Each structure stands twice: as C-alpha cells, then as structure tokens.
C-alpha cells in the first residue's frame, strides 16, 4: 500500500469504517486549515498542539459515550 499523508489516511479510514470516531491532532504551526479539512473529511473533533490533556480526555470520553455499538456490549467487553 502506498504511503498516505494524514488527510488521505483520514479519508480512507472514514470511508472504510463509517462509524469511526476520529479525533485529529495537528502540530503544524498555524495550520488551522489542516484541521478544518480534517473535519470535512470526517474527524469528529480537532485539536491544535499544544492542547490540554483534560480537553483531549473530555473529547475521548464524549465520543465513547456517543458511539454506536455494532456488536453487543457483552461481546465487546468479553470477546464472547
């Protein structure tokens, strides 16, 4: 598979896994545009570095609380 840049990878991921919860993080200085494009390609939330750990954990918590389980919870937790 040829190498993909971050935005190409995001596009492929959200095409293949429609319910993927992607949180995009960029460290590119002043590159807010990259994060805007990431949102257009399916990122649920975005963060520019530096970011606070409580903010990131809050975003992860939010996405987990609002996810659609495609398999029963018992199976997800216990591999049954």
ABEGO torsion letter per residue (X at the ends): XBBBBAAAAAAAAAAABAABBBBBBBABBGBAAAAAAAAAAGBABBBBOBBBAAAAAAAAAAAAAABBBABBAAAAAAGX
